[in-house]
Amino acid sequence: MDTTEATALWDRVVGTQPAPSAWLVAATGIVALAAVAPRGIWLVTRNAVTIAHEGGHGLVALLAGRRLEGIRLHSDTSGLTVSRGKPSGLGMILTAAAGYPAASLLGLGGAWLLSTGHITALLWLATALLAAMLLMIRNAYGVLTVVLSGSLFVLVSWLAGPAVQALFAYGVVWFLLLGGVRPAFELQAKRKQWGGAAAPRSGVVVGRRAGGAPDSDADQLARLTNLPAVVWLVFFHVISLCALTGGGRWLLGL
């Protein structure tokens, strides 16, 4: 790639692109809702939310100075992130708290980028984040999931036209905003099923289990902070609903 081509590529990434019409933006939101609301479809699409969830744990663990051992993604849409460091304190609290808000906050950041016209930049940034996460995946299903997700972004970024890229980007962001709301409600239901009980653990493993919540992120946070798990559930709800409201307004140009 010569200098001219590199400059053109850079200009393409950092430049702005026109947003779709308002009705198309709303249509991508409806499609995203259809990928989140029905239980049968959600059992498949929730894999993408799990990538964001475990990626949030991993990124914050690194930023907090912990040593990230690896991330595992499972076919039941659960995940596990293992980090090493002090089993208590602010770093561990931030790491444990980062999972459930991750998809919503990524959606909110994506909505801001789209509101400023940086559609290509969003697609490339998402691809870079997936590539970085791939380095920390420690099981075959996780590698397959992340590679397929990253390949989809690469194909759209390189082969699709501007209109298709825009619709894809808006659909992804809507999905993150809407999909970020549902897991906290699922966790709330699972904690009721388990009677709110949680068994003690070492404090270095964080993640989300699809089949139950005997030791959820909220329960780990309750042990780490001496605040009831319900406080953390409310925190997850507030983050996801506020992100949906703010991000939705950005996407719709309100």
C-alpha positions as MATLAB code, in Angstrom:
seq = 'MDTTEATALWDRVVGTQPAPSAWLVAATGIVALAAVAPRGIWLVTRNAVTIAHEGGHGLVALLAGRRLEGIRLHSDTSGLTVSRGKPSGLGMILTAAAGYPAASLLGLGGAWLLSTGHITALLWLATALLAAMLLMIRNAYGVLTVVLSGSLFVLVSWLAGPAVQALFAYGVVWFLLLGGVRPAFELQAKRKQWGGAAAPRSGVVVGRRAGGAPDSDADQLARLTNLPAVVWLVFFHVISLCALTGGGRWLLGL';
ca = [
       0.000    0.000    0.000;
       1.562    3.304   -1.075;
       1.257    6.635    0.707;
      -1.688    7.799   -1.389;
      -3.667    4.642   -0.683;
      -2.833    4.793    3.013;
      -3.978    8.397    3.186;
      -7.204    7.563    1.384;
      -7.841    4.674    3.760;
      -7.183    6.871    6.797;
      -9.490    9.569    5.470;
     -12.162    6.928    4.957;
     -11.866    5.700    8.543;
     -11.796    9.078   10.293;
     -14.157   10.799    7.890;
     -17.904   11.115    8.256;
     -20.635    9.378    6.305;
     -24.281   10.335    5.849;
     -26.788    8.724    8.170;
     -29.738    6.749    6.780;
     -33.139    8.388    6.722;
     -35.081    8.473    9.969;
     -37.459    5.705    8.957;
     -34.554    3.392    8.096;
     -32.951    4.101   11.478;
     -36.251    3.233   13.141;
     -36.500    0.086   11.010;
     -33.059   -1.096   12.154;
     -34.260   -0.612   15.707;
     -37.297   -2.793   15.066;
     -35.093   -5.489   13.530;
     -32.784   -5.325   16.557;
     -35.770   -5.638   18.877;
     -36.857   -8.724   16.960;
     -33.411  -10.187   17.630;
     -33.750   -9.555   21.376;
     -37.385  -10.054   22.364;
     -38.319  -13.596   21.156;
     -36.804  -16.194   23.469;
     -35.879  -18.631   20.689;
     -33.908  -16.020   18.751;
     -32.430  -14.534   21.926;
     -30.871  -17.878   22.854;
     -28.685  -17.424   19.765;
     -28.172  -13.656   19.615;
     -27.333  -13.471   23.327;
     -23.905  -14.824   22.343;
     -23.060  -11.339   21.099;
     -24.060   -9.800   24.429;
     -21.902  -12.389   26.212;
     -18.914  -11.269   24.128;
     -19.503   -7.694   25.308;
     -20.132   -8.846   28.899;
     -16.917  -10.844   29.217;
     -14.983   -8.258   27.235;
     -16.087   -5.651   29.768;
     -14.779   -7.780   32.622;
     -11.498   -8.332   30.823;
     -10.889   -4.728   29.783;
     -11.611   -3.303   33.221;
      -9.472   -5.996   34.855;
      -6.531   -4.830   32.735;
      -7.231   -1.151   33.403;
      -7.429   -1.899   37.142;
      -3.976   -3.453   37.078;
      -5.046   -7.065   37.323;
      -3.508   -9.837   35.215;
      -6.017  -11.215   32.748;
      -5.636  -14.990   32.539;
      -8.244  -15.640   29.878;
     -11.859  -15.550   28.741;
     -14.149  -18.464   27.936;
     -17.413  -18.269   25.990;
     -19.797  -21.219   26.155;
     -22.488  -22.513   23.838;
     -25.194  -21.914   26.475;
     -24.360  -18.175   26.130;
     -22.631  -18.074   29.508;
     -19.055  -16.911   29.908;
     -16.172  -16.766   32.344;
     -13.342  -14.276   32.766;
     -10.373  -15.175   34.958;
      -7.990  -12.529   36.280;
      -5.281  -12.594   38.908;
      -4.673  -10.043   41.587;
      -5.939   -8.951   44.952;
      -9.242  -10.802   45.590;
     -10.820   -7.675   47.091;
     -10.560   -3.923   46.841;
     -11.482   -1.370   44.191;
      -9.885   -3.208   41.257;
     -11.864   -6.369   41.901;
     -15.072   -4.393   42.475;
     -14.702   -2.544   39.179;
     -13.895   -5.783   37.357;
     -16.952   -7.563   38.744;
     -19.218   -4.575   38.056;
     -18.131   -4.129   34.439;
     -19.872   -7.117   32.852;
     -23.564   -6.298   32.827;
     -23.217   -2.620   31.815;
     -20.697   -3.405   29.052;
     -23.098   -4.013   26.159;
     -25.198   -0.967   27.049;
     -22.170    1.320   27.375;
     -20.723    0.038   24.107;
     -24.091    0.759   22.510;
     -24.132    4.240   23.992;
     -20.639    4.958   22.677;
     -21.626    3.568   19.301;
     -24.733    5.739   19.230;
     -22.579    8.810   19.869;
     -20.222    7.860   17.031;
     -23.138    7.361   14.664;
     -24.707   10.648   15.717;
     -21.476   12.366   14.602;
     -21.444   10.485   11.285;
     -18.491    8.182   12.006;
     -20.012    4.988   10.643;
     -16.810    3.505    9.201;
     -14.861    4.357   12.348;
     -17.402    2.440   14.439;
     -17.102   -0.654   12.245;
     -13.305   -0.594   12.361;
     -13.224    0.054   16.095;
     -15.554   -2.893   16.715;
     -13.315   -5.101   14.556;
     -10.232   -4.000   16.510;
     -11.904   -4.730   19.849;
     -12.916   -8.200   18.696;
      -9.385   -8.889   17.431;
      -7.934   -7.824   20.789;
     -10.411   -9.994   22.659;
      -9.558  -12.984   20.466;
      -6.055  -12.991   21.950;
      -7.505  -13.775   25.384;
     -10.055  -16.451   24.410;
      -9.183  -19.829   25.893;
     -11.713  -22.257   24.402;
     -12.703  -23.387   20.911;
     -16.318  -22.202   21.029;
     -15.173  -18.766   22.173;
     -12.657  -18.541   19.323;
     -15.322  -19.571   16.813;
     -17.818  -17.014   18.128;
     -15.381  -14.113   18.123;
     -13.893  -15.019   14.720;
     -17.344  -15.219   13.126;
     -18.372  -11.900   14.673;
     -15.153  -10.200   13.603;
     -15.374  -11.653   10.094;
     -18.861  -10.215    9.688;
     -17.597   -6.739   10.572;
     -14.631   -7.104    8.194;
     -16.852   -8.244    5.311;
     -19.282   -5.380    5.798;
     -16.455   -2.839    6.195;
     -14.614   -3.904    3.037;
     -17.219   -5.286    0.659;
     -20.504   -3.534    1.410;
     -21.490   -0.159    0.092;
     -22.014    2.907    2.309;
     -25.771    2.356    2.616;
     -25.402   -1.242    3.775;
     -22.594   -0.276    6.178;
     -24.800    2.383    7.716;
     -27.764    0.044    8.176;
     -25.520   -2.646    9.648;
     -23.867   -0.190   12.064;
     -27.204    1.191   13.249;
     -28.589   -2.319   13.668;
     -25.585   -3.398   15.756;
     -25.826   -0.370   18.022;
     -29.571   -0.798   18.492;
     -28.940   -4.453   19.331;
     -26.347   -3.568   21.984;
     -28.656   -0.981   23.553;
     -31.691   -3.277   23.574;
     -29.756   -6.455   24.307;
     -28.026   -4.770   27.225;
     -31.356   -4.359   29.017;
     -32.526   -7.967   29.074;
     -29.669   -9.736   30.974;
     -30.244   -7.789   34.206;
     -33.901   -8.837   34.210;
     -32.847  -12.424   33.562;
     -30.396  -12.236   36.450;
     -33.123  -10.864   38.698;
     -35.414  -13.779   37.801;
     -32.652  -16.335   38.345;
     -31.768  -14.918   41.754;
     -35.418  -15.310   42.775;
     -35.296  -18.893   41.536;
     -32.221  -19.543   43.701;
     -33.643  -17.635   46.654;
     -30.913  -15.010   46.406;
     -28.329  -17.397   47.867;
     -24.710  -17.398   46.785;
     -21.788  -19.611   47.654;
     -18.401  -18.022   48.438;
     -15.695  -18.079   45.781;
     -12.144  -16.840   45.406;
     -13.083  -13.492   43.894;
     -10.855  -13.857   40.818;
     -13.425  -15.391   38.473;
     -16.237  -13.303   37.080;
     -18.789  -14.114   34.424;
     -22.361  -14.999   33.668;
     -24.053  -18.383   33.830;
     -27.059  -18.983   31.599;
     -28.653  -21.735   33.665;
     -28.810  -20.081   37.081;
     -27.317  -17.506   39.401;
     -25.949  -19.156   42.559;
     -22.894  -16.933   42.312;
     -23.696  -14.069   39.980;
     -21.804  -10.820   39.466;
     -24.309   -9.107   41.776;
     -23.657  -11.661   44.520;
     -19.896  -11.314   44.156;
     -20.263   -7.541   44.360;
     -22.419   -7.913   47.475;
     -19.609   -9.828   49.176;
     -16.961   -7.392   47.999;
     -18.825   -4.238   49.080;
     -21.200   -5.382   51.856;
     -24.032   -3.864   49.841;
     -27.067   -6.068   49.140;
     -27.046   -7.753   45.740;
     -30.326   -5.990   44.950;
     -28.459   -2.663   45.023;
     -26.202   -3.920   42.254;
     -29.181   -5.237   40.325;
     -30.704   -1.767   40.458;
     -27.367   -0.344   39.314;
     -27.351   -2.659   36.285;
     -30.945   -1.709   35.468;
     -30.258    2.025   35.733;
     -27.186    1.855   33.480;
     -28.903   -0.212   30.789;
     -32.149    1.773   30.730;
     -30.388    5.150   30.764;
     -28.073    4.017   27.970;
     -31.059    2.848   25.926;
     -32.826    6.156   26.446;
     -29.823    8.343   25.670;
     -28.504    6.181   22.860;
     -31.925    5.861   21.286;
     -32.322    9.635   21.258;
     -28.937   10.016   19.570;
     -29.754    7.403   16.943;
     -33.122    8.982   16.185;
     -31.648   12.479   16.143;
     -33.852   13.749   18.956;
];
